[in-house]
Amino acid sequence: DTGVSQDPRHKITKRGQNVTFRCDPISEHNRLYWYRQTLGQGPEFLTYFQNEAQLEKSRLLSDRFSAERPKGSFSTLEIQRTEQGDSAMYLCASSLVQINTGELFFGEGSRLTVL
Amino acid sequence: KQEVTQIPAALSVPEGENLVLNCSFTDSAIYNLQWFRQDPGKGLTSLLLIQSSQREQTSGRLNASLDKSSGRSTLYIAASQPGDSATYLCAVDTGGFKTIFGAGTRLFVKA
């Protein structure tokens, strides 16, 4: 068990380009979450999956954002036509609903810089 | 709407001091409360999780308490060390899928 893994750790892109982040959760965890964190703030919820089903999306997730979790394993978060306001740390977390504690385990995050 | 506030926003203490970080939340109907540590540019590391039916949890030099009726939690750090320097985040699970975070307390422990 290597914990939650995110890739890439840092992405620099120009405004208008598309970017994709990948998250590999802890292997037996069936819930996967995406959060966004800007400097000096706590993480804000974006979306979550239970197995392969995306069950909730925040209003923060505009139509330029899309997330998938094919086969209930890894997840991708894609941002199309990036804007400077998208610059943030994108954090992935996973949990195991069966143990019923709700404890979240986070990855190291993917930092996005939009020039 | 659940809101989570952490006070102070920043704290600087000399090594060896015992300290308390505060977290308050507006809605007492919570599922659990979790304390995290975040080093600069890094992800979040879980420190302690308190279920809604519990009053406190301890791990090493850390002790977290929960008072749902007053909407408060504290994280007590004993005998602080320079390696404890980080941002500490409080997070409240309202049940279901959404966990609400405070903005954190930035701690600096001086050697």
Interface residues (C-beta under 8 A of the other chain):
Chain A: V4 Q6 R31 Y33 G40 Q41 G42 P43 E44 F45 Y48 L55 E56 L91 A93 T101 G102 E103 L104 F105 F106 G107 E108 G109 R111
Chain B: V4 Y31 N32 Q34 F36 G41 K42 G43 L44 T45 S46 L49 Q51 L89 A91 D93 F97 K98 T99 I100 F101 G102 A103 G104
